[in-house]
Amino acid sequence: MLIQRGVHPAALLLGLSLSLSALGGVELAQSAVSSLQQPASADDWPQFRGPTGDGISAATSVPLNWATNQNVKWKRSVPGRGRSSPILLGDRIWLTTAFESNVRTFSAGPDQMQQAERVEIGVVCLDRATGEQLYYVELFAVDNPPAINALNSYATPTPVIEPERLYCDFGTFGTACLDSHTGKVLWTRQLPLDHHQGPGSSPALFQDLLILVRDGRDQQYLTALDKHTGETVWKTNRPPLSTPVPAFRKSFSTPLIFEDAGRLQMVVPGAQWFVAYEPATGKETWRVDNGKGETVAPRPVYGNGLVFVSTGVYRGRAQLWAVHTNGQGDVTETHVAWKLPNSIGFMPSPLLLDQTLFLLDDQDFLTCVDASTGQIVGKARTEGRYAASPVYAEGRIYCFGRDGRTVVFQADRALSVLAENQLDGPVFASPAVVNSAIYLRTDSHLYCLAPHPIQSQPK
């Protein structure tokens, strides 16, 4: 079970007290609640945004600087193309990828789209120490697949892993469970959907359930599959939408599961609504009507009785809302703590460190926000454009630009720039940061950035 509990999720990950003096001397103490039933090791990165799903890493001795000839432990070519994050468990790494045939690009209104004549989608397993490929398994092959946004890929949702089992979801193209050691396919399912711009929501594990988000133009629902068999355990339709425009009904967010005041919740934003569910049953707990939000991509973050959720596209901008999580039913008028009308990007997810939020815009700025009030308390120019979510490690915030440039900030309200590093891009996938290393995926390679010289030649 991959769950956040208590006041601050980073405390669970670290298992010790941290002092962030730059955030006003606030100490992040270990949670007083009981430990997780299946605690994720700080050496692993089993899902999108890490063990607690919030981009906070317990890694130490993480490199501050790198270049093509500095602090690159290894670099490996990744077959195909995908924009899912790498996940790590034990001595292995997994990436999903897609082989696209005869791709054409075209414009559809304001969007640049691409379509392949055929796509073959699968998963690659690599050795963590060397980056050598251990196996590749093709999972689905689709002739004339629907077009996707050029910023997306046919392999964008990040898989989730637990001991012995790997779960890969490609939205409408299919879902698969594999033996993680051998790559043997144990079961597959297909739940067709009109994504409009391709799949984007990553799956989540809870107890014996694999939870999937299906927010398309044609239908919007959540479902939980039995992780052993792939059979449907529950399915919950989304709240009714007021928009008559199908394109405004889609979203791409990933569930966040946490415990608040003894109650397990799973928050999944979608078009128009922020909704909390009971993860075991799919029963709705509370909902908030944000009006006209849609195309939500960022994963929420939670802390101190508040969940912080993006509206997605909202009248041309994205807003961030803070919602008290102790409600029941429609709490739109009673449980919204504050709203920030700008400063959050459409794609990067927020970071929460105790009482401070760090919001990376799609371009230009990293903004620091007081989590209790929503007041902006710091801002720094980042330059460039961003899709990957930022990561926290060792008192630093790493922001990975689409062009391969990374800006590293001190994790305080002054947002001092500590380093700027450049690799060949493009970078759309959020990285994994574990065991003194950053595993950074570009469209063509996976880098292991660690405080070592190059130990094997790039391939």
C-alpha positions as semicolon CSV with decimal commas, in nm:
position;residue;x (nm);y (nm);z (nm)
1;M;0,000;0,000;0,000
2;L;0,149;0,333;-0,106
3;I;-0,015;0,588;0,123
4;Q;0,074;0,917;0,281
5;R;-0,017;0,954;0,645
6;G;-0,011;1,230;0,905
7;V;0,100;1,588;0,901
8;H;0,368;1,581;0,634
9;P;0,441;1,304;0,384
10;A;0,815;1,369;0,380
11;A;0,835;1,266;0,743
12;L;0,716;0,919;0,647
13;L;0,969;0,894;0,371
14;L;1,263;0,999;0,580
15;G;1,163;0,828;0,904
16;L;1,342;1,099;1,097
17;S;1,320;1,468;1,181
18;L;1,438;1,725;0,932
19;S;1,513;2,084;1,004
20;L;1,442;2,330;0,725
21;S;1,571;2,646;0,880
22;A;1,524;2,838;0,558
23;L;1,151;2,773;0,584
24;G;1,137;2,958;0,913
25;G;1,294;2,695;1,136
26;V;1,001;2,458;1,105
27;E;1,091;2,103;1,200
28;L;0,935;1,819;1,006
29;A;0,888;1,544;1,264
30;Q;0,821;1,178;1,205
31;S;0,450;1,105;1,186
32;A;0,288;0,996;1,511
33;V;0,047;0,766;1,332
34;S;0,115;0,398;1,275
35;S;0,358;0,295;1,004
36;L;0,252;0,194;0,655
37;Q;0,139;-0,161;0,601
38;Q;0,386;-0,191;0,314
39;P;0,642;0,087;0,359
40;A;0,834;0,185;0,049
41;S;1,210;0,183;0,089
42;A;1,385;0,516;0,059
43;D;1,605;0,338;-0,197
44;D;1,309;0,280;-0,430
45;W;1,091;0,499;-0,652
46;P;0,787;0,278;-0,716
47;Q;0,537;0,520;-0,872
48;F;0,491;0,861;-1,031
49;R;0,660;1,122;-0,807
50;G;0,819;0,867;-0,575
51;P;0,732;0,664;-0,263
52;T;0,480;0,914;-0,128
53;G;0,370;1,047;-0,466
54;D;0,473;1,406;-0,393
55;G;0,821;1,448;-0,544
56;I;1,005;1,445;-0,210
57;S;1,321;1,235;-0,199
58;A;1,520;1,113;0,100
59;A;1,832;1,068;-0,114
60;T;2,163;1,209;0,010
61;S;2,480;1,308;-0,175
62;V;2,271;1,392;-0,480
63;P;2,477;1,577;-0,743
64;L;2,431;1,951;-0,761
65;N;2,618;1,991;-1,089
66;W;2,644;1,776;-1,399
67;A;2,726;1,789;-1,767
68;T;2,793;1,537;-2,043
69;N;3,138;1,471;-1,895
70;Q;3,064;1,535;-1,526
71;N;2,871;1,326;-1,272
72;V;2,726;1,095;-1,537
73;K;2,757;0,744;-1,396
74;W;2,598;0,597;-1,708
75;K;2,387;0,692;-2,007
76;R;2,180;0,443;-2,203
77;S;1,976;0,471;-2,519
78;V;1,608;0,391;-2,461
79;P;1,434;0,209;-2,748
80;G;1,121;0,371;-2,885
81;R;0,979;0,691;-2,734
82;G;0,787;0,755;-2,417
83;R;0,736;1,027;-2,158
84;S;0,660;0,816;-1,852
85;S;0,888;0,845;-1,550
86;P;1,140;0,577;-1,461
87;I;1,045;0,363;-1,162
88;L;1,291;0,171;-0,945
89;L;1,269;-0,126;-0,712
90;G;1,568;-0,318;-0,582
91;D;1,838;-0,347;-0,847
92;R;1,617;-0,270;-1,147
93;I;1,460;0,016;-1,342
94;W;1,148;0,005;-1,560
95;L;1,034;0,241;-1,837
96;T;0,738;0,220;-2,070
97;T;0,795;0,305;-2,433
98;A;0,629;0,309;-2,775
99;F;0,753;0,232;-3,124
100;E;0,572;0,462;-3,367
101;S;0,551;0,397;-3,741
102;N;0,503;0,665;-4,008
103;V;0,416;0,952;-3,777
104;R;0,250;1,259;-3,927
105;T;0,192;1,592;-3,753
106;F;-0,092;1,834;-3,807
107;S;-0,269;2,125;-3,640
108;A;-0,609;2,093;-3,474
109;G;-0,717;2,436;-3,357
110;P;-0,454;2,561;-3,109
111;D;-0,304;2,213;-3,063
112;Q;-0,021;2,051;-3,252
113;M;-0,112;1,684;-3,294
114;Q;0,062;1,373;-3,419
115;Q;-0,063;1,038;-3,539
116;A;0,113;0,711;-3,617
117;E;0,001;0,446;-3,865
118;R;0,092;0,183;-3,606
119;V;0,220;0,189;-3,250
120;E;0,373;-0,095;-3,050
121;I;0,372;-0,027;-2,677
122;G;0,577;-0,206;-2,414
123;V;0,808;-0,193;-2,116
124;V;1,187;-0,195;-2,082
125;C;1,371;-0,331;-1,778
126;L;1,725;-0,207;-1,706
127;D;1,995;-0,298;-1,459
128;R;2,014;-0,019;-1,202
129;A;2,391;-0,036;-1,156
130;T;2,490;-0,027;-1,524
131;G;2,183;0,070;-1,727
132;E;2,213;-0,246;-1,934
133;Q;1,885;-0,367;-2,082
134;L;1,759;-0,686;-1,918
135;Y;1,442;-0,733;-2,119
136;Y;1,183;-0,564;-2,338
137;V;0,822;-0,687;-2,352
138;E;0,574;-0,570;-2,612
139;L;0,234;-0,540;-2,448
140;F;-0,002;-0,392;-2,708
141;A;0,008;-0,323;-3,082
142;V;-0,243;-0,082;-3,234
143;D;-0,300;-0,003;-3,601
144;N;-0,416;0,351;-3,680
145;P;-0,430;0,464;-3,316
146;P;-0,605;0,791;-3,227
147;A;-0,397;1,105;-3,263
148;I;-0,223;1,247;-2,958
149;N;-0,099;1,592;-2,863
150;A;0,258;1,650;-2,980
151;L;0,354;1,721;-2,617
152;N;0,228;1,375;-2,521
153;S;0,338;1,023;-2,618
154;Y;0,173;0,684;-2,655
155;A;0,359;0,579;-2,338
156;T;0,313;0,868;-2,096
157;P;0,142;0,718;-1,786
158;T;0,405;0,606;-1,534
159;P;0,379;0,241;-1,424
160;V;0,361;0,135;-1,060
161;I;0,553;-0,151;-0,901
162;E;0,557;-0,367;-0,590
163;P;0,765;-0,676;-0,508
164;E;0,720;-0,932;-0,789
165;R;0,457;-0,737;-0,982
166;L;0,470;-0,452;-1,235
167;Y;0,154;-0,270;-1,350
168;C;0,154;-0,071;-1,675
169;D;-0,140;0,138;-1,794
170;F;-0,165;0,301;-2,136
171;G;-0,518;0,433;-2,106
172;T;-0,741;0,326;-2,393
173;F;-0,462;0,113;-2,542
174;G;-0,459;-0,131;-2,251
175;T;-0,347;-0,221;-1,899
176;A;-0,109;-0,506;-1,812
177;C;0,034;-0,683;-1,508
178;L;0,374;-0,849;-1,541
179;D;0,606;-1,062;-1,335
180;S;0,863;-0,791;-1,270
181;H;1,157;-1,033;-1,261
182;T;1,091;-1,224;-1,583
183;G;0,867;-0,987;-1,778
184;K;0,601;-1,257;-1,817
185;V;0,258;-1,104;-1,879
186;L;0,013;-1,223;-1,610
187;W;-0,301;-1,046;-1,729
188;T;-0,422;-0,765;-1,955
189;R;-0,734;-0,549;-1,977
190;Q;-0,861;-0,292;-2,222
191;L;-1,097;-0,014;-2,117
192;P;-1,160;0,195;-2,432
193;L;-1,180;0,572;-2,395
194;D;-1,162;0,885;-2,610
195;H;-0,867;1,071;-2,452
196;H;-0,872;1,334;-2,729
197;Q;-0,499;1,408;-2,680
198;G;-0,367;1,070;-2,564
199;P;-0,344;0,902;-2,223
200;G;-0,181;1,075;-1,926
201;S;-0,315;0,951;-1,590
202;S;-0,085;0,715;-1,402
203;P;-0,221;0,417;-1,203
204;A;-0,215;0,383;-0,824
205;L;-0,197;0,080;-0,596
206;F;-0,405;0,035;-0,283
207;Q;-0,403;-0,296;-0,098
208;D;-0,521;-0,553;-0,357
209;L;-0,648;-0,288;-0,598
210;L;-0,502;-0,125;-0,907
211;I;-0,684;0,208;-0,943
212;L;-0,723;0,365;-1,288
213;V;-0,855;0,706;-1,394
214;R;-1,062;0,725;-1,711
215;D;-1,145;1,091;-1,779
216;G;-1,214;1,119;-2,151
217;R;-1,431;1,318;-2,384
218;D;-1,688;1,040;-2,404
219;Q;-1,695;0,905;-2,047
220;Q;-1,547;0,992;-1,708
221;Y;-1,503;0,740;-1,430
222;L;-1,263;0,573;-1,187
223;T;-1,224;0,198;-1,161
224;A;-1,037;-0,046;-0,939
225;L;-0,912;-0,378;-1,075
226;D;-0,818;-0,681;-0,870
227;K;-0,440;-0,662;-0,897
228;H;-0,413;-1,042;-0,907
229;T;-0,660;-1,105;-1,191
230;G;-0,740;-0,774;-1,361
231;E;-1,111;-0,819;-1,291
232;T;-1,316;-0,509;-1,205
233;V;-1,381;-0,467;-0,831
234;W;-1,555;-0,130;-0,842
235;K;-1,636;0,147;-1,087
236;T;-1,750;0,499;-0,993
237;N;-1,876;0,756;-1,239
238;R;-1,761;1,115;-1,203
239;P;-2,004;1,387;-1,093
240;P;-2,219;1,534;-1,373
241;L;-2,052;1,801;-1,587
242;S;-2,221;2,123;-1,691
243;T;-2,021;2,176;-2,011
244;P;-2,178;2,058;-2,337
245;V;-1,834;2,056;-2,507
246;P;-1,678;1,706;-2,505
247;A;-1,322;1,841;-2,522
248;F;-1,377;2,022;-2,190
249;R;-1,466;1,696;-2,013
250;K;-1,123;1,531;-2,029
251;S;-0,846;1,524;-1,768
252;F;-0,517;1,348;-1,698
253;S;-0,456;1,356;-1,322
254;T;-0,324;1,076;-1,099
255;P;-0,484;0,966;-0,768
256;L;-0,327;1,071;-0,440
257;I;-0,405;0,842;-0,144
258;F;-0,350;0,965;0,211
259;E;-0,487;0,935;0,563
260;D;-0,641;1,237;0,733
261;A;-0,770;1,220;1,091
262;G;-0,804;0,843;1,071
263;R;-0,989;0,848;0,738
264;L;-0,834;0,715;0,419
265;Q;-0,899;0,936;0,119
266;M;-0,815;0,927;-0,248
267;V;-0,831;1,266;-0,416
268;V;-0,857;1,274;-0,795
269;P;-0,927;1,607;-0,966
270;G;-1,106;1,606;-1,299
271;A;-1,301;1,841;-1,518
272;Q;-1,509;2,086;-1,308
273;W;-1,479;1,879;-0,987
274;F;-1,225;1,794;-0,718
275;V;-1,341;1,466;-0,568
276;A;-1,235;1,251;-0,272
277;Y;-1,319;0,881;-0,263
278;E;-1,283;0,583;-0,034
279;P;-1,008;0,390;-0,213
280;A;-1,135;0,048;-0,101
281;T;-1,488;0,096;-0,235
282;G;-1,485;0,390;-0,476
283;K;-1,754;0,560;-0,271
284;E;-1,743;0,938;-0,299
285;T;-1,656;1,122;0,025
286;W;-1,664;1,488;-0,075
287;R;-1,658;1,706;-0,383
288;V;-1,579;2,066;-0,478
289;D;-1,714;2,238;-0,789
290;N;-1,442;2,460;-0,935
291;G;-1,660;2,585;-1,220
292;K;-1,485;2,549;-1,554
293;G;-1,159;2,363;-1,491
294;E;-1,055;2,090;-1,737
295;T;-0,753;1,904;-1,879
296;V;-0,606;1,860;-1,530
297;A;-0,257;1,706;-1,533
298;P;-0,082;1,784;-1,198
299;R;-0,104;1,530;-0,916
300;P;-0,237;1,684;-0,591
301;V;-0,029;1,718;-0,275
302;Y;-0,152;1,693;0,083
303;G;-0,043;1,823;0,422
304;N;-0,175;1,968;0,747
305;G;-0,538;1,885;0,674
306;L;-0,538;2,051;0,332
307;V;-0,515;1,905;-0,016
308;F;-0,378;2,132;-0,289
309;V;-0,535;2,075;-0,629
310;S;-0,499;2,226;-0,974
311;T;-0,804;2,322;-1,180
312;G;-0,617;2,253;-1,503
313;V;-0,717;2,488;-1,783
314;Y;-0,942;2,750;-1,624
315;R;-1,029;3,040;-1,853
316;G;-0,685;3,020;-2,011
317;R;-0,491;2,976;-1,686
318;A;-0,450;2,711;-1,417
319;Q;-0,557;2,785;-1,061
320;L;-0,448;2,617;-0,738
321;W;-0,713;2,556;-0,472
322;A;-0,657;2,451;-0,110
323;V;-0,938;2,235;0,029
324;H;-0,994;2,115;0,386
325;T;-1,017;1,735;0,377
326;N;-1,257;1,679;0,669
327;G;-1,576;1,737;0,469
328;Q;-1,865;1,522;0,353
329;G;-2,077;1,569;0,040
330;D;-2,062;1,889;-0,165
331;V;-1,828;2,117;0,031
332;T;-1,778;2,385;-0,234
333;E;-1,915;2,663;-0,011
334;T;-1,766;2,545;0,318
335;H;-1,424;2,381;0,279
336;V;-1,224;2,584;0,026
337;A;-0,949;2,750;0,229
338;W;-0,810;2,968;-0,050
339;K;-0,758;2,998;-0,426
340;L;-0,452;3,112;-0,619
341;P;-0,562;3,241;-0,961
342;N;-0,226;3,195;-1,133
343;S;0,140;3,092;-1,081
344;I;0,083;2,719;-1,134
345;G;0,162;2,543;-1,459
346;F;-0,067;2,318;-1,661
347;M;0,168;2,018;-1,638
348;P;0,417;2,031;-1,344
349;S;0,280;1,912;-1,008
350;P;0,337;2,122;-0,694
351;L;0,584;2,055;-0,414
352;L;0,481;2,092;-0,049
353;L;0,745;2,132;0,224
354;D;0,574;2,176;0,560
355;Q;0,392;2,512;0,531
356;T;0,543;2,616;0,200
357;L;0,430;2,530;-0,152
358;F;0,662;2,555;-0,451
359;L;0,482;2,596;-0,785
360;L;0,663;2,557;-1,116
361;D;0,497;2,733;-1,405
362;D;0,514;2,585;-1,754
363;Q;0,747;2,870;-1,833
364;D;0,933;3,153;-1,665
365;F;0,874;3,122;-1,286
366;L;0,906;2,915;-0,970
367;T;0,669;3,060;-0,709
368;C;0,678;3,014;-0,332
369;V;0,340;3,020;-0,154
370;D;0,242;3,011;0,213
371;A;0,037;2,690;0,228
372;S;-0,188;2,810;0,510
373;T;-0,293;3,139;0,347
374;G;-0,223;3,112;-0,027
375;Q;-0,011;3,426;-0,016
376;I;0,284;3,445;-0,256
377;V;0,601;3,485;-0,048
378;G;0,871;3,439;-0,311
379;K;0,926;3,414;-0,684
380;A;1,224;3,339;-0,906
381;R;1,264;3,342;-1,281
382;T;1,345;3,000;-1,425
383;E;1,366;3,079;-1,798
384;G;1,276;2,806;-2,043
385;R;0,969;2,583;-2,056
386;Y;0,874;2,300;-1,821
387;A;0,665;1,981;-1,828
388;A;0,838;1,758;-1,569
389;S;0,739;1,801;-1,204
390;P;1,003;1,943;-0,968
391;V;1,178;1,723;-0,713
392;Y;1,301;1,804;-0,361
393;A;1,623;1,653;-0,223
394;E;1,876;1,768;0,038
395;G;1,729;2,115;0,083
396;R;1,717;2,178;-0,291
397;I;1,448;2,199;-0,557
398;Y;1,540;2,057;-0,896
399;C;1,350;2,199;-1,196
400;F;1,401;2,007;-1,521
401;G;1,339;2,210;-1,838
402;R;1,204;2,072;-2,162
403;D;1,527;2,168;-2,340
404;G;1,745;1,959;-2,105
405;R;1,843;2,251;-1,883
406;T;1,799;2,202;-1,508
407;V;1,789;2,487;-1,258
408;V;1,856;2,397;-0,894
409;F;1,715;2,628;-0,625
410;Q;1,765;2,645;-0,252
411;A;1,440;2,524;-0,094
412;D;1,360;2,846;0,088
413;R;1,153;3,153;0,028
414;A;1,447;3,341;-0,120
415;L;1,478;3,077;-0,395
416;S;1,849;3,128;-0,446
417;V;1,985;2,963;-0,761
418;L;2,249;2,704;-0,670
419;A;2,331;2,559;-1,012
420;E;2,232;2,537;-1,376
421;N;2,307;2,220;-1,571
422;Q;2,262;2,123;-1,935
423;L;2,207;1,790;-2,111
424;D;2,062;1,711;-2,450
425;G;1,682;1,716;-2,431
426;P;1,397;1,706;-2,468
427;V;1,292;1,631;-2,109
428;F;0,921;1,577;-2,039
429;A;0,935;1,289;-1,790
430;S;0,960;1,362;-1,418
431;P;1,281;1,206;-1,278
432;A;1,345;0,957;-0,999
433;V;1,588;1,062;-0,723
434;V;1,717;0,782;-0,500
435;N;2,041;0,660;-0,345
436;S;2,259;0,960;-0,439
437;A;2,145;0,946;-0,801
438;I;1,905;1,122;-1,035
439;Y;1,752;0,902;-1,304
440;L;1,659;1,144;-1,579
441;R;1,479;1,040;-1,896
442;T;1,499;1,229;-2,222
443;D;1,315;1,128;-2,537
444;S;1,613;0,917;-2,642
445;H;1,819;0,826;-2,332
446;L;1,811;0,749;-1,962
447;Y;2,083;0,914;-1,754
448;C;2,207;0,806;-1,415
449;L;2,345;1,128;-1,266
450;A;2,558;1,054;-0,962
451;P;2,876;1,192;-0,802
452;H;3,103;0,979;-1,019
453;P;3,287;1,014;-1,349
454;I;3,157;0,826;-1,650
455;Q;3,212;0,456;-1,579
456;S;3,080;0,311;-1,904
457;Q;3,060;0,453;-2,252
458;P;2,727;0,599;-2,365
459;K;2,524;0,376;-2,595
